[in-house]
Amino acid sequence: VYRPGAVELVIGGGALAMAVGAFAGHALAPERVADHYGWVRDRWYQREIGAFNAGLGFGIIAYARGRREQAFLGSWSAAALLLALTRFLAIRSGDRRGMWNVATVVEDAALGMGGLMLVRRVRR
């Protein structure tokens, strides 16, 4: 059984804290975060960055639980699903529209679901 050392635990804990903090900041205070870093002020763009960061948290947790094979694919799959959800909510709010935005939601959702299906297969 794999047991991480102290350095790995500190780095992993810091990375997870960054993923959670980035998600919260981008989701709850998008304009403030954008102004702080000089990024685009669009709230949905900021939420998409936060969704991506939250997805990476999945990989950190999987790795910490000894599921190294699933960590990378799982983190990208979770990020894709969260990006699809964020873009869907932007479309629903009326802030995004058009065929390309809908196509992006479908594409990200398909990538995320496909990846999670592969993660599930690896577990068996």
N, CA and C atoms as a LAMMPS dump frame, in Angstrom:
ITEM: TIMESTEP
0
ITEM: NUMBER OF ATOMS
372
ITEM: BOX BOUNDS ff ff ff
-5.0000000000000000e+02 5.0000000000000000e+02
-5.0000000000000000e+02 5.0000000000000000e+02
-5.0000000000000000e+02 5.0000000000000000e+02
ITEM: ATOMS id mol type element x y z
1 1 1 N 0.848 -1.18 0
2 1 2 C 0 0 0
3 1 3 C 0.891 1.24 0
4 2 1 N 0.58 2.164 -0.876
5 2 2 C 1.343 3.4 -1
6 2 3 C 1.002 4.352 0.143
7 3 1 N 2.03 4.892 0.797
8 3 2 C 1.851 5.88 1.853
9 3 3 C 2.696 7.108 1.516
10 4 1 N 2.05 8.251 1.304
11 4 2 C 2.814 9.448 0.956
12 4 3 C 3.65 9.937 2.131
13 5 1 N 4.79 10.542 1.81
14 5 2 C 5.652 11.118 2.827
15 5 3 C 5.17 12.506 3.229
16 6 1 N 5.841 13.089 4.201
17 6 2 C 5.449 14.394 4.727
18 6 3 C 5.505 15.478 3.653
19 7 1 N 6.554 15.457 2.83
20 7 2 C 6.68 16.477 1.784
21 7 3 C 5.527 16.365 0.788
22 8 1 N 5.189 15.144 0.377
23 8 2 C 4.071 14.953 -0.544
24 8 3 C 2.763 15.439 0.068
25 9 1 N 2.564 15.18 1.359
26 9 2 C 1.337 15.625 2.023
27 9 3 C 1.245 17.154 2.066
28 10 1 N 2.357 17.805 2.345
29 10 2 C 2.364 19.272 2.388
30 10 3 C 2.092 19.844 0.994
31 11 1 N 2.769 19.321 -0.019
32 11 2 C 2.569 19.808 -1.388
33 11 3 C 1.142 19.52 -1.846
34 12 1 N 0.667 18.316 -1.584
35 12 2 C -0.698 17.964 -1.97
36 12 3 C -1.731 18.814 -1.257
37 13 1 N -1.538 19.039 0.029
38 13 2 C -2.467 19.886 0.782
39 13 3 C -2.468 21.308 0.264
40 14 1 N -1.28 21.814 -0.061
41 14 2 C -1.189 23.162 -0.63
42 14 3 C -1.86 23.25 -1.983
43 15 1 N -1.648 22.244 -2.82
44 15 2 C -2.268 22.233 -4.152
45 15 3 C -3.789 22.158 -4.044
46 16 1 N -4.275 21.33 -3.119
47 16 2 C -5.716 21.223 -2.931
48 16 3 C -6.285 22.542 -2.411
49 17 1 N -5.588 23.173 -1.474
50 17 2 C -6.038 24.477 -0.96
51 17 3 C -6.079 25.516 -2.084
52 18 1 N -5.09 25.478 -2.981
53 18 2 C -5.073 26.411 -4.11
54 18 3 C -6.25 26.14 -5.055
55 19 1 N -6.53 24.865 -5.321
56 19 2 C -7.645 24.523 -6.206
57 19 3 C -8.969 25.003 -5.608
58 20 1 N -9.162 24.765 -4.321
59 20 2 C -10.4 25.185 -3.647
60 20 3 C -10.47 26.71 -3.584
61 21 1 N -9.373 27.344 -3.216
62 21 2 C -9.35 28.802 -3.127
63 21 3 C -9.582 29.472 -4.47
64 22 1 N -8.956 28.932 -5.515
65 22 2 C -9.137 29.5 -6.854
66 22 3 C -10.582 29.34 -7.3
67 23 1 N -11.148 28.172 -7.057
68 23 2 C -12.546 27.961 -7.423
69 23 3 C -13.446 28.963 -6.706
70 24 1 N -13.26 29.089 -5.395
71 24 2 C -14.103 30.004 -4.611
72 24 3 C -13.925 31.447 -5.07
73 25 1 N -12.696 31.875 -5.255
74 25 2 C -12.452 33.248 -5.677
75 25 3 C -13.036 33.567 -7.036
76 26 1 N -12.811 32.679 -7.996
77 26 2 C -13.322 32.913 -9.341
78 26 3 C -14.842 32.836 -9.392
79 27 1 N -15.435 31.974 -8.566
80 27 2 C -16.89 31.804 -8.578
81 27 3 C -17.609 32.896 -7.782
82 28 1 N -17.051 33.29 -6.645
83 28 2 C -17.755 34.2 -5.738
84 28 3 C -17.397 35.673 -5.925
85 29 1 N -16.203 35.945 -6.393
86 29 2 C -15.769 37.342 -6.569
87 29 3 C -15.032 37.505 -7.893
88 30 1 N -15.688 37.184 -9.007
89 30 2 C -14.985 37.158 -10.297
90 30 3 C -14.382 38.494 -10.72
91 31 1 N -15.097 39.582 -10.515
92 31 2 C -14.56 40.886 -10.932
93 31 3 C -13.346 41.273 -10.085
94 32 1 N -13.435 41.017 -8.803
95 32 2 C -12.317 41.347 -7.899
96 32 3 C -11.062 40.554 -8.256
97 33 1 N -11.228 39.269 -8.531
98 33 2 C -10.091 38.432 -8.924
99 33 3 C -9.514 38.93 -10.242
100 34 1 N -10.381 39.233 -11.192
101 34 2 C -9.919 39.724 -12.497
102 34 3 C -9.123 41.013 -12.333
103 35 1 N -9.639 41.921 -11.528
104 35 2 C -8.938 43.193 -11.315
105 35 3 C -7.592 42.976 -10.635
106 36 1 N -7.548 42.062 -9.682
107 36 2 C -6.31 41.796 -8.945
108 36 3 C -5.192 41.317 -9.87
109 37 1 N -5.535 40.44 -10.8
110 37 2 C -4.524 39.859 -11.69
111 37 3 C -4.438 40.544 -13.05
112 38 1 N -5.337 41.473 -13.332
113 38 2 C -5.341 42.135 -14.634
114 38 3 C -5.923 41.265 -15.736
115 39 1 N -6.855 40.388 -15.368
116 39 2 C -7.469 39.476 -16.33
117 39 3 C -8.783 40.036 -16.845
118 40 1 N -9.382 39.328 -17.776
119 40 2 C -10.676 39.696 -18.338
120 40 3 C -11.723 39.731 -17.221
121 41 1 N -12.532 40.786 -17.186
122 41 2 C -13.501 40.979 -16.11
123 41 3 C -14.779 40.165 -16.289
124 42 1 N -14.966 39.508 -17.363
125 42 2 C -16.197 38.761 -17.615
126 42 3 C -16.414 37.689 -16.544
127 43 1 N -17.547 37.744 -15.854
128 43 2 C -17.782 36.822 -14.731
129 43 3 C -17.835 35.362 -15.166
130 44 1 N -18.373 35.089 -16.344
131 44 2 C -18.446 33.702 -16.789
132 44 3 C -17.063 33.171 -17.166
133 45 1 N -16.241 34 -17.736
134 45 2 C -14.859 33.596 -18.016
135 45 3 C -14.148 33.249 -16.712
136 46 1 N -14.308 34.091 -15.708
137 46 2 C -13.691 33.826 -14.405
138 46 3 C -14.235 32.548 -13.787
139 47 1 N -15.507 32.307 -13.923
140 47 2 C -16.109 31.077 -13.384
141 47 3 C -15.59 29.853 -14.117
142 48 1 N -15.327 29.983 -15.41
143 48 2 C -14.753 28.859 -16.154
144 48 3 C -13.35 28.527 -15.644
145 49 1 N -12.563 29.54 -15.344
146 49 2 C -11.235 29.293 -14.775
147 49 3 C -11.377 28.594 -13.426
148 50 1 N -12.315 29.057 -12.611
149 50 2 C -12.554 28.422 -11.313
150 50 3 C -13.017 26.981 -11.449
151 51 1 N -13.863 26.711 -12.426
152 51 2 C -14.333 25.344 -12.658
153 51 3 C -13.173 24.431 -13.039
154 52 1 N -12.292 24.937 -13.882
155 52 2 C -11.117 24.155 -14.268
156 52 3 C -10.266 23.831 -13.042
157 53 1 N -10.017 24.835 -12.195
158 53 2 C -9.227 24.617 -10.98
159 53 3 C -9.886 23.596 -10.057
160 54 1 N -11.194 23.663 -9.922
161 54 2 C -11.902 22.699 -9.075
162 54 3 C -11.736 21.287 -9.619
163 55 1 N -11.758 21.139 -10.933
164 55 2 C -11.555 19.82 -11.535
165 55 3 C -10.195 19.248 -11.213
166 56 1 N -9.185 20.111 -11.163
167 56 2 C -7.846 19.634 -10.811
168 56 3 C -7.803 19.113 -9.377
169 57 1 N -8.652 19.658 -8.522
170 57 2 C -8.743 19.159 -7.142
171 57 3 C -9.116 17.684 -7.098
172 58 1 N -9.928 17.237 -8.049
173 58 2 C -10.297 15.822 -8.127
174 58 3 C -9.051 14.956 -8.265
175 59 1 N -8.152 15.384 -9.131
176 59 2 C -6.923 14.628 -9.366
177 59 3 C -6.036 14.586 -8.136
178 60 1 N -5.972 15.688 -7.429
179 60 2 C -5.167 15.737 -6.206
180 60 3 C -5.71 14.746 -5.181
181 61 1 N -7.021 14.722 -5.023
182 61 2 C -7.638 13.799 -4.064
183 61 3 C -7.433 12.35 -4.501
184 62 1 N -7.613 12.071 -5.781
185 62 2 C -7.417 10.699 -6.282
186 62 3 C -5.987 10.244 -6.045
187 63 1 N -5.034 11.109 -6.325
188 63 2 C -3.627 10.762 -6.123
189 63 3 C -3.35 10.51 -4.649
190 64 1 N -3.89 11.361 -3.79
191 64 2 C -3.681 11.208 -2.345
192 64 3 C -4.285 9.9 -1.832
193 65 1 N -5.31 9.426 -2.478
194 65 2 C -5.948 8.164 -2.075
195 65 3 C -5.263 6.954 -2.693
196 66 1 N -4.138 7.179 -3.367
197 66 2 C -3.384 6.072 -3.937
198 66 3 C -3.86 5.642 -5.307
199 67 1 N -4.686 6.42 -5.934
200 67 2 C -5.217 6.095 -7.265
201 67 3 C -4.475 6.884 -8.327
202 68 1 N -3.199 6.625 -8.435
203 68 2 C -2.34 7.378 -9.348
204 68 3 C -2.803 7.295 -10.788
205 69 1 N -3.229 6.117 -11.223
206 69 2 C -3.639 5.929 -12.615
207 69 3 C -4.865 6.775 -12.949
208 70 1 N -5.699 7.031 -11.965
209 70 2 C -6.942 7.756 -12.201
210 70 3 C -6.812 9.255 -11.979
211 71 1 N -5.742 9.682 -11.341
212 71 2 C -5.621 11.083 -10.942
213 71 3 C -5.647 12.033 -12.138
214 72 1 N -4.812 11.806 -13.132
215 72 2 C -4.73 12.722 -14.268
216 72 3 C -6.019 12.716 -15.081
217 73 1 N -6.442 11.54 -15.51
218 73 2 C -7.639 11.453 -16.341
219 73 3 C -8.862 11.932 -15.574
220 74 1 N -8.941 11.606 -14.306
221 74 2 C -10.082 12.035 -13.493
222 74 3 C -10.133 13.533 -13.314
223 75 1 N -8.968 14.152 -13.117
224 75 2 C -8.971 15.605 -12.926
225 75 3 C -9.4 16.326 -14.198
226 76 1 N -8.921 15.879 -15.331
227 76 2 C -9.311 16.524 -16.586
228 76 3 C -10.772 16.248 -16.922
229 77 1 N -11.248 15.071 -16.586
230 77 2 C -12.654 14.745 -16.839
231 77 3 C -13.571 15.591 -15.962
232 78 1 N -13.227 15.712 -14.69
233 78 2 C -14.026 16.543 -13.778
234 78 3 C -13.999 18.001 -14.235
235 79 1 N -12.832 18.478 -14.649
236 79 2 C -12.728 19.853 -15.138
237 79 3 C -13.611 20.059 -16.37
238 80 1 N -13.607 19.101 -17.291
239 80 2 C -14.429 19.225 -18.504
240 80 3 C -15.914 19.281 -18.151
241 81 1 N -16.342 18.443 -17.212
242 81 2 C -17.752 18.462 -16.803
243 81 3 C -18.117 19.773 -16.112
244 82 1 N -17.241 20.271 -15.269
245 82 2 C -17.509 21.54 -14.595
246 82 3 C -17.511 22.706 -15.595
247 83 1 N -16.647 22.642 -16.594
248 83 2 C -16.658 23.667 -17.643
249 83 3 C -17.955 23.612 -18.447
250 84 1 N -18.42 22.402 -18.749
251 84 2 C -19.687 22.253 -19.475
252 84 3 C -20.838 22.834 -18.655
253 85 1 N -20.852 22.536 -17.376
254 85 2 C -21.908 23.058 -16.502
255 85 3 C -21.851 24.58 -16.426
256 86 1 N -20.662 25.136 -16.289
257 86 2 C -20.51 26.587 -16.206
258 86 3 C -20.982 27.257 -17.485
259 87 1 N -20.585 26.729 -18.643
260 87 2 C -20.999 27.307 -19.92
261 87 3 C -22.512 27.159 -20.112
262 88 1 N -23.066 26.017 -19.696
263 88 2 C -24.517 25.811 -19.778
264 88 3 C -25.252 26.876 -18.96
265 89 1 N -24.763 27.138 -17.745
266 89 2 C -25.397 28.156 -16.896
267 89 3 C -25.273 29.549 -17.509
268 90 1 N -24.159 29.818 -18.175
269 90 2 C -23.985 31.106 -18.855
270 90 3 C -24.979 31.245 -20.007
271 91 1 N -25.209 30.164 -20.732
272 91 2 C -26.188 30.176 -21.822
273 91 3 C -27.58 30.397 -21.248
274 92 1 N -27.88 29.665 -20.186
275 92 2 C -29.202 29.777 -19.561
276 92 3 C -29.466 31.186 -19.025
277 93 1 N -28.428 31.844 -18.547
278 93 2 C -28.59 33.206 -18.021
279 93 3 C -28.788 34.235 -19.131
280 94 1 N -28.453 33.861 -20.37
281 94 2 C -28.555 34.787 -21.491
282 94 3 C -27.251 35.519 -21.785
283 95 1 N -26.222 35.305 -20.962
284 95 2 C -24.938 35.973 -21.175
285 95 3 C -24.118 35.34 -22.296
286 96 1 N -24.4 34.105 -22.638
287 96 2 C -23.757 33.43 -23.771
288 96 3 C -24.87 32.88 -24.653
289 97 1 N -24.624 32.857 -25.939
290 97 2 C -25.617 32.307 -26.858
291 97 3 C -24.932 31.845 -28.145
292 98 1 N -25.67 31.143 -28.916
293 98 2 C -25.161 30.738 -30.214
294 98 3 C -24.741 29.28 -30.275
295 99 1 N -24.665 28.824 -31.527
296 99 2 C -24.356 27.42 -31.794
297 99 3 C -22.997 27.004 -31.227
298 100 1 N -21.994 27.878 -31.315
299 100 2 C -20.656 27.498 -30.858
300 100 3 C -20.607 27.311 -29.339
301 101 1 N -21.369 28.091 -28.612
302 101 2 C -21.42 27.908 -27.163
303 101 3 C -22.126 26.604 -26.802
304 102 1 N -23.198 26.299 -27.508
305 102 2 C -23.898 25.032 -27.275
306 102 3 C -22.982 23.864 -27.635
307 103 1 N -22.279 23.978 -28.752
308 103 2 C -21.349 22.925 -29.167
309 103 3 C -20.255 22.724 -28.124
310 104 1 N -19.79 23.806 -27.515
311 104 2 C -18.767 23.706 -26.478
312 104 3 C -19.287 22.95 -25.264
313 105 1 N -20.526 23.201 -24.874
314 105 2 C -21.126 22.48 -23.748
315 105 3 C -21.189 20.988 -24.059
316 106 1 N -21.676 20.652 -25.241
317 106 2 C -21.803 19.242 -25.634
318 106 3 C -20.428 18.579 -25.688
319 107 1 N -19.471 19.266 -26.276
320 107 2 C -18.114 18.715 -26.4
321 107 3 C -17.481 18.49 -25.025
322 108 1 N -17.549 19.491 -24.16
323 108 2 C -16.952 19.345 -22.827
324 108 3 C -17.642 18.256 -22.02
325 109 1 N -18.969 18.187 -22.118
326 109 2 C -19.706 17.146 -21.389
327 109 3 C -19.325 15.753 -21.902
328 110 1 N -19.205 15.617 -23.216
329 110 2 C -18.826 14.32 -23.791
330 110 3 C -17.409 13.927 -23.378
331 111 1 N -16.478 14.888 -23.409
332 111 2 C -15.112 14.604 -22.968
333 111 3 C -15.081 14.177 -21.501
334 112 1 N -15.804 14.905 -20.677
335 112 2 C -15.828 14.59 -19.252
336 112 3 C -16.437 13.234 -18.958
337 113 1 N -17.563 12.943 -19.575
338 113 2 C -18.221 11.646 -19.353
339 113 3 C -17.365 10.507 -19.897
340 114 1 N -16.796 10.701 -21.066
341 114 2 C -15.927 9.669 -21.636
342 114 3 C -14.734 9.395 -20.749
343 115 1 N -14.128 10.444 -20.247
344 115 2 C -12.988 10.276 -19.344
345 115 3 C -13.363 9.556 -18.068
346 116 1 N -14.507 9.922 -17.486
347 116 2 C -14.926 9.248 -16.251
348 116 3 C -15.278 7.782 -16.492
349 117 1 N -15.774 7.48 -17.68
350 117 2 C -16.028 6.074 -18.01
351 117 3 C -14.706 5.3 -18.079
352 118 1 N -13.665 5.924 -18.617
353 118 2 C -12.355 5.277 -18.655
354 118 3 C -11.779 5.116 -17.248
355 119 1 N -11.971 6.107 -16.404
356 119 2 C -11.515 6.008 -15.009
357 119 3 C -12.204 4.838 -14.33
358 120 1 N -13.478 4.717 -14.579
359 120 2 C -14.242 3.602 -13.975
360 120 3 C -13.707 2.25 -14.469
361 121 1 N -13.357 2.189 -15.74
362 121 2 C -12.824 0.95 -16.299
363 121 3 C -11.478 0.6 -15.657
364 122 1 N -10.654 1.608 -15.393
365 122 2 C -9.346 1.378 -14.777
366 122 3 C -9.514 0.794 -13.372
367 123 1 N -10.555 1.219 -12.657
368 123 2 C -10.802 0.708 -11.292
369 123 3 C -11.057 -0.785 -11.283
370 124 1 N -11.673 -1.287 -12.336
371 124 2 C -12.001 -2.713 -12.369
372 124 3 C -10.758 -3.479 -12.58
